[in-house]
């Protein structure tokens, strides 16, 4: 059975796109696939960050994953920084990555050139984090990576690095492939349907956060930008606003957006239905989230890291040996050789 992984960056509050693009696929598949889900806190440090907010958001993301149905008895759920293997494999993989291919990553270019100083103050980790992402995936011998459309290029890089490493140094890594969510692989911002719905978008008005109260969710959806005409049809190019509302409904129900479109006579009805579906979807998740204590979440994440460690360390050990380093394991007691002492002074 193919092994899967999903990661979530605690740079802000989780939003409906994260749910539709990645959380729902994990929850739906965790009974059929060995699954790893982790909080990518090291990735949240590629842009200026506040340490106490990072700590809080990491727990919030962990709690929301649990509340949304990630089952820690099935899915290995942990926080990235609790396993040092991520950082170590990151460096080893940098040694098979070229500057040019890191520089070509679209997400890097977008974030880098958005910086007011033209990018000269961008953290170096912004350039190299796709390599960290490759390490996240390769550590766990993953076959399939369910992601939203924005992450496809990073999984392609992961494949390239795994193939290159295996070819140069021997068969160490499983080569993964991307699995796109069957529906709602890219939810758009409600106030600008050409932009992705994201945790850190400049305005919160177009972003449906998983912890938004029902009246806020409703208000945001009722004010969503729609398109010319009145007919409800699924046409992402011609009618991006309406199609996004259909994607949102589809992300909640799992139905196909083109089929959903036939049920509504006008935009107002569609908005009412989308608001009701989002509120119904999130109500039980919010209730379960508020029942969890930070201590319970912390405990669950640490137990998950303990489960993840053995395989991760074994992968790093294989990579180290293939590269000409030691396996990193301590020499067994009674191994041959004695430590060298200083040569006598002449
Ligand atoms: P993050 O937290 O930005 O996104 C987490 C997941 O949510 C998906 N997603 C969306 N899907 C549909 N519509 C949207 N508007 C939307 N916004 C986000 C993302 O595609 C992603 O699947 N770099 C990763 C975190 C990561 C990771 C990994 C993922 C680090 N290492 C290894 C998989 C495997 C990220 O973008 O997180």
Boltz pocket constraint, residues with backbone or C-beta under 6 A from the ligand:
constraints:
  - pocket:
      binder: B
      contacts: [[A, 5], [A, 6], [A, 7], [A, 8], [A, 9], [A, 10], [A, 16], [A, 17], [A, 18], [A, 19], [A, 20], [A, 21], [A, 22], [A, 40], [A, 43], [A, 132], [A, 133], [A, 136], [A, 137], [A, 145], [A, 146], [A, 147], [A, 148], [A, 149], [A, 150], [A, 151], [A, 184], [A, 185], [A, 186], [A, 187], [A, 188], [A, 196], [A, 197], [A, 198]]
      max_distance: 6.0
